[in-house]
């Protein structure tokens, strides 16, 4: 089971969805934004740390199997 609270923040006409995880994934926060087109460039907010789109550890299906608390 994935436990999280989702917040939405509008910035520069884009809606960011921020998931704050609890339970076995406590301490993890993931932000996602839908771009208007695939070539759109954005200035990431200063509170973002790194791009994780291509890291399968962050997929919900993998967070169930290997929760954030068990990462090294």
Secondary structure by P-SEA (a helix, b strand, c coil): cccbbbbbbbcccbbbbbbbbccccccbbbbbbbbccccccccccccccccccccccccaaaaaaccccccc
